[in-house]
Amino acid sequence: MCRFLLQDGLSVEILQSLSFRTNLGLSLKNSLAHFTKAALLHEIEEISVWYDEHEALEQLALDYRVKSLESASHKYDRYFPDRPTAKVFNDLLGFRSLRDDYDEILKNPPPDALRIVNMSHGKANDDGYRGVHVYYQLDNFHYPIEIQYNTYFDRQLNNWLHKYLYKKQYPLAVGAQMRTLYEQGKIKNEAEFQEVLSNVLRCGKERQ
């Protein structure tokens, strides 16, 4: 039994029922080079339809999204040819949950099928994002499912970072600097985020 899953109406059994088995005949541990882009995107389109019709999702109150074909295509191009397919498409189905803190997730050992990625203090290459991600994968022939856990404080900045920095090709240090300023109380709303970001980007250009 996994308490932090149950608090959101999830369980290992529900995640298992939501797991899609690839029909491409190869383990998803294989790199993208082992699959054609067309075949993968066709299967991802099938997965999207499958999730749209899945009764278990209709019964959950938890916020979720199914990755778009456009986003999947972008990820394929970004990580081709060497990245393992399961790591590229580890969030075709993604849940988002808000927490007061991350303690219960991090202090209790998860079931074997779950993998926890702790980014509550940042990524190895810090871009300002904070959270804890939990991945469920039934086996190497099933696509993983992602559950993003954020505190309210972290989610607010994460949303602004995604809106104003994601896919803009700014240096990662920009996001990390915005996080520092946010923690210092210099960013309290979206308008202040935009103003501070403009200053950070301008100072960065002046130093070049």
N, C-alpha and C positions, 0 to 999 in steps of 0.2 A: 504494500500500500504506500502511495506517495501523497503526502498531505498537501503539498503545494499545488499538485495537479488537481486534487479533489476540490480545493477551494475555488477553482475556476470551472468546476463541472466536468473536468477531464479525468481520464484514467489511462493506464497503459492499454487496457482493452479497447477503449474508444480510439486511441491513436493507432492501434493495430488495425481496426476496422477502416480507418481513413488512409491506410498505407496503400499506395499504388505499385503494383509489380510491373516492372518493365517487360515489354514484349519484344525487345530488340535482341534478345538472345545472349547478351553479354553482361557480366557483372558490372555494376556501376562504379566499382573501384577502378575500372579501366579509364585511361585518360580520354579527353575529348577526341583525340586523333583516331580512336578506334570506332567512332560513330560519325556518320555524315550529319551535317547540320540540318539538312532537310528531314532526315529520319527522326532526329531528336525533337525538332520543333513540331513535327507532325504528332509525335507522341505527347508532347506537352500540351498541344491543343486538345487532344483526347482527354488528358488528365483534367484540364479546365472544365470540359463538359461533364466529366464524371463527378467532379466536386460540386458543380452546379446542381446536379440531380441527387446528391447524397443526402439521405434523410438525417444522418447523425449531425451534420453541420446545421441543419435547420433547427435542431433541438438545443443547440448550444447558445448561451447568452454571451459568450466570449467574442470579442472583436477578432475578426480574421480577414485575410485577403488571399486570393489566388493570383499567383504571379502572371502578369500579362505576357502575351507572345512577344511583344516588342521588347520588354525588359529581358526576357529569356534569350532573345536573339543578341541583345547587347552583351549579356554576360558570356555567351558562347564566344563572340568575337574577342572579348576582352581576355579570356583565359585560354583560348585555343593556342597551342595544341596539347600542353603538358599537364594541365590541372585535372585531377580525377573528377569524373562526371558527377559523382555524388556530392562532392564538395562545391562544385559550381552550382548545381541545382539542389541545394540543401534547404531551400525555402519556397518550393513551389506552392506549398500550403503553409501559411504563416499566421500564428496567433499572436496577439499582443495583450499583455496583462499589466495592470498597475499594482504596485505594492507599496507599503509603507517603508519597507527596507528589504534587503536581500538575504537576511540572516537565515531564514528557514530553508531557503533553496541551497545555500552554500554550506550549512552546518550539518545537513543530513545526507548521508550517502544515497545516491539515486539508484533505482533499479538498473540492472545490467544494460537494458535497451536504451537508456538515456545517457546522453553525453552533455556535460555542463561546460560552457565557455564563459569564464568570468571576466567581464570587461567593466566591472564596477569601478575600477581605478584607471580605466583607459585600455586601449589596445597597445600592442607592442610598438606600433608606429602611431602615436597618439594623434587623433583627429578631432578630439573633443567629445566623441560619443561615449556614453556611459550606460551600462546595462548588464544583464546576465541573460545569455541565450541557452536554451535547453533544446537539444536535438534528439528526436526519436527516429530510429531506423530499425525496421524489423529484421532485415538482413541485407546483404549487398546487392540483391536484385530488386529491392524496394527503394523508392525515393524517400529521403529523409523528410521529416516534418519539423518546422522550427517554431519555438515558443519564445517570444521576446518578453522579458520581464524588465520593467523600468519603475523607478520611484517617480512620484509626481514631479519632483524637482528635476530629475534627469530627463524625463519625457519632454518637458517644456523646451529645454534647450535642444534636445535631439531633434524635435520637430522643426525648429528654426534652422538648425544646421542643415537638415535635409532640404528644406525649402530654398535656402539661399546659397548653400555651398555645394551640395551634392551634384555631381556631374558638371561642375563649373571648372574643374581642373585647377582649383586654387591649391597652393602648397598645404600639406597636412598641418603645418605649424599654425596656419590661420585658424583652423578649428580648435586647436589646442589653446591658442591664445584667447579665443572667444570663451572657452570654458573657464580659464583662469579668471577672466574679467567677470564672468557670470557668478562664479563662486565668491568673488570679492564684493558682490552686490551692485556692480556697475551696470548690469543689464537686468531690468525687472519686467520688461514687456517687449513686444515685437518691435515697436517703433524705436526703442532704445537699442535693440539688437541691430537694426538696420543702420542706425547712426554710428554705433561703435564699429560695426563691420566696415563701413565706409572709411572711418579713420584708420583702422588697422590696415586696410588695403592701400590707402594713400601713403601711409608711413612706410609700408613695404616697398612701394615703387620708388619713394625718395631715397631709400637706402641702396637701391640697385645702381 
